[in-house]
Amino acid sequence: MNDDFPVDEVDMAIVEKLRLNGRATNQQIADMLELTAATVSARIRRMEKANKLRVVAVSDFAAHGFNVLMQVAIEVDGRPASEVVNELAEFPEVFAAHLVTGRYDIDMLVALHDFDDLSALLLEKFSQVQGIRSMVPAIAVDVIKYKFDIAPIDAKEAM
């Protein structure tokens, strides 16, 4: 399937309804938008196949007992950063790992149950990964904005 199809206002409206309620049925969305459930279903499938839409569940960190959110910037030396980040991404505490430009090579987001887990993670786990030259952890003291639906679909994409 061609993934360069234009996203129109109907597609955008469907996505918006899913953003507001990811559990909405095709029939509920259809009723709100004055469409048929079959149309909503077909458009969702089309956007999913074209990698224009992915419906996911997002859990709350605190609800699962994670009380420490931390960013770790890592400088790599003597080994490709892509190998190091892949190894680090295997740790269950790491929920996001990125190769980045700038002063550091890797940026990660880590969730821990409590501060008692911090020392073991940095000194016993991460420090065993070869190629890490330096790590700079930064603990989040407050989460001001956590928005996971920031990839907007623009119907007026210039391509």
MOURJO-V966047 format. One line per field, one symbol per residue. ss: DSSP state (H for helix, E for strand, L for the rest). phi: phi as a letter, one per 30 degrees, with the letter a starting at -180 (. if undefined). burial: + if it has 16 or more other C-alpha atoms within 10 Angstrom, else -. Layout:
ss=???
phi=???
burial=???
//
This chain:
ss=LLLLLLLLHHHHHHHHHHHHLLLLLHHHHHHHHLLLHHHHHHHHHHHHHLLLLLLLLLLLLHHHLLLEEEEEEEEELLLLHHHHHHHHLLLLLEEEEEELLLLLLEEEEEEELLLHHHHHHHHHHHHHLLLEEEEEEEELLLLLLLLLLLLLLLLLLLL
phi=.dccddccddedddddddddadcddedddeddchbcddddedddeddddchcbbcbcbcdeddciccbcbcbcbccbiaeedddddddddddddcabbdbcjdccbbbcbcbdadddddddddccdddddjddabbdbddcacdbbcccdddccdcdcb
burial=------+---+--+++++-------+++++------+--++-++-++----++--------------+++++++++----+--++--++---++--+------++++++++++----+------------++--+-+---------------+------
//
